[in-house]
């Protein structure tokens, strides 16, 4: 049919394209799946023999395709179809056969396909973990080998592969079964067997399986398997495994010696011999191991790798604490190095590692002389004048030993050599630094720290990869600070902490460094009164703390509680510094502002809100005070604008704070009003009038506040006479309402009001103005008449001003007005005390 033809074309196309690498294995499997399904759907009730054969082939290959790409579960259905089709084919062949000869031919024909299907089903079962089904399928295949001897090799390898898979899955029992089957099948037909090498390979894996499964329980089986493997085919891996099994089983030295002796007569590589010696020595078989190791050089006298044997010998002598013998071996190598028996570069590098490792162990144990002994061995292999970064590291290590031994001159020589070999190394600079600190050479120590700081910014690309990580710079700077502190060198410690705080990534470490830096700098300030140090603390340390607190929200290890704790510490220190530097307004303001900024990382409880409010009020007060000094107009504008910004922020905090309790006696509202009035009046801000509208409506405003407003309204560059008069009038009204009038305050307010309304020396005054001022004098007379507390000098001033106003009116030809004002002055004369006679 057309569908069947299309399916076959699709199948053939998939085969062609796969061979041409146009499609991959999975795509081919999917195309086969579709083609095979279509062919199966087209099957009639009595298909032709060719159709059945084609269906068997397609089903088998489709199933195998799914197995090969790791989808064994999809293969089972197709393999069942193949099995069913094989039965149909066999039945059809029997139907048309003539006698037993034909039947045997048909059976042989069918059994080949049956064998393949069963082997594929076994593969699928193993892949899906169905051990029993796999065993059953393989057993059926095994039973068919008598008729299909050529498949012996295939089935043996298939079982070996099953053994490998189950071994990798650590299913040792199943693995041992499959490997035993592989070995047994491999022996069934010598003509078609897998060969001795393959059989030995199977047995070695079988021995390994028993060994890893339970060496104590299956020791005999493991030994038997490996012995058989070695009989089948001599291989280093087989000998090695046998020794390994014997060692694990706790066999005697004699048994192990016998096993080793077995392969001494065979050609083995040097690496194999070394690995065997290493295995023996690692298992504590020193006698056997060292004897074997001594016998190896004879076998490889001409090998350039002979040095490897000596190195292994040295390593295990050291491992077994036989250091004196190890030293002898090293000295033999050094003599050989200068007599034409040099080690290969790889072996020499390995020797350096061994020597440095031994030196490091002595260094850790504080056996510095012994450490130097081992380092000197390493130095012996370098030629004079050689430039090598490893030599630089070696000299630095030696310098550290000399410093511990208080041999400073030798340490200097070693560091000088290190500088020659690797001058741009941060480690070399650190060595220079340590010596400078030890010699109390502050300038050189600071210079070394600066160099270290610069190198920490851009890690050197040619540093030894084994020893440099991303934290090297910060670790060394941290250690430098610690060394300086231990040696009581504050200047050096401060410089080290400066660079350290620039490079630390860990928040906890950074804040520890910053706090240490603050304490050190402040103690230095207190001792030497250095203004520059204060500026440094302000500009760098606190700024760094604020910046990192802002960034720390993304750092998981730095918790919220840690952030709050650090913020509190820095804000309190900033507050204390603000108070401490009260004599320097600018610094005081900046510290208060820093304290405010840092407090924003703390929970907004009542105490923090009060602190924030006070910081901003103080900052605004300082800006206003600085604005009153001799500054340029632009500077004054900037200061006043800053003050307004601080006051605006303070107002918002004050609103929240007032909700937390009773603040009736708190002067904050008054201060906010006065500060804002001063700033806006001096900035000639139009919003000033809006501010004052709310002031006039306040029922609780104090006389003192109104007096200050009046004063500020006329303080340069502000000039608001109308606001000034209104404030003074409001103050006088409040004073009049008092049960007992405060004559002194009343006199001062009235004095200011008259001065503002009646400028001295003016004769041509408006009648309205004169009438307004006349009323003020009448107010004064009424208070003077009601109390004896009115200051005499103020009464004298009122009398004089009234008299002089009359004289000015007389001069202007206004005789009636002159008489009135002079008469008003005479009314004050009667209230003078001791001065009355002088003016009568």
WOWO-V567261 format. One line per field, one symbol per residue. phi: phi as a letter, one per 20 degrees, with the letter a starting at -180 (. if undefined). psi: psi as a letter, one per 20 degrees, with the letter a starting at -180 (. if undefined). burial: + if it has 9 or more other ideal C-beta (glycine too) atoms within 8 Angstrom, else -. Layout:
phi=???
psi=???
burial=???
//
This chain:
phi=.fffffffffgffffffffelfceffffffffgffffffffefefcffgfffffffffffffffgfffencffffgfffffffffffffffffffdecnfgffffffgffffffffffffffgffffemefffffffffffffefgecgfegggfffgffffffgfffemefffgffffffgffffefcffdfeoffffffffffffffffefafffdgfffffffffgfffbfbgffffffffffffemffgfffgffffgdfedfcffffffffffffffemefgfffffffefggfcgeffegggffffgfgffffeldfffffgfffffffffecndfffgffffffgffffffffffffemefffgfgfffgffgeeegnfdbffffffffffffffffemefffffffffffffebfeeffffffgfgffffeleggfffgffffffffffcgffdffffddcfeggfffffffffffffeldfgffffffgffffdfeffffffffffffffffffffffdleffffgfgffdffffffffffeffeeffeffffffgfffffffffgfffffdffcgffgffffffffffffedfeefffffffffgfffffffgffffeffcfgfffffffffgfffffffgfffgfffferecfefeggffgffffffffffelegffffffgfffeffefefgffffgffffdegefbcfffffffffffffffffffdfefffgffffgfffgfecgfnededffffffffgffffgffffffebeefgffffgfffffffffffffffeneffffffffffffffgfefefegffdf
psi=rhggggggggghgggghhhjkhqagghgggggggggggghhipahmqqghggghhggggghgghghghjkmhhihgghhgggghhgggggghhhhjqnrhggghggghghhghggggghhhggggghjjnggggggghghgghihhhmhiiggghghghgghggghghjkmhggghghhggggghhihohhkriqhggghgghghgghggghfnhghkggggggghggghggppphhggghgggggghikqrhgghgghghgjhiqoqrghggghggggghhjjmgggghgghhighhhlhipijhhhggggggghgghjkmhghggggghgggghhjkjlqqqgghgghggggghggghghghjkmhggghghhhgghhiqqpipophhhggghgghggghghjkmgghgggghghghghmhkphhghhggggggghjkngghggghgggggghhhnpphjqohhipaijgghghhghgggggghjlnggggggghghghhiphpgggghgggggggggghhhghhilohhhghggghgghggggghhhiihioghnrghgggggggghhgggghhgghlhinggggghhghgggghiijqqmrgggggggggghggggggggghhirnrqghggggghgggggghghhggghgghhiiaokgjpjgggggggghggghghilphighgghghghiphjqqggghggggghhjpqjqnmhghghhggghghghhhiqgopnhggggggggggghhhmqpiphmqqhgghgghghghggghhgghiqjipphhhggggggggghhgghgghjjnhghggghhhgghhhhiiqdhighhi.
burial=--++-+++-++-+++-++----+-+-+++-++++++-+++-+--------++++++-++++++++++-+-++-+++-++-+++-++-+++-+++--+----++--++++++++++++++++++++++---+-+++-++-+++-++--++-+++-++++++-++++++----+-++++++++++-++-----+++---++++++++++++++-+-+--++--++-++++++-++-++-++++++++++-+-----+++-++-++------+-++++++++++---++-+++-++-+++--+----++++++++++++++----+--+--++++++-++-----++--++-+++-+++-+++-++----+--+++++++++-++------+-+++++++++++++----+--++-++-+++-++--++++++++++++++---+-++++++++++-++--++--+----+---+++-++++++-+++-+-+++++++++++++-++--+++++-++++++-++++++-------++-+++-+++++++-++--+-----+---+++-++++++++++-++--+-----++++++++++-++-++-----++++++++++++++++++++--------++-++++++-++-+++-++-++----------+-++++++++++++++----+--++--+-----+-+-++++++-++++--+-++-++++++++++-++-----+-+-++++++++++++++----------++-+++-++-+++-++-----+++-++++++++++-++++++------++++++++++-++--+--++--+-
//
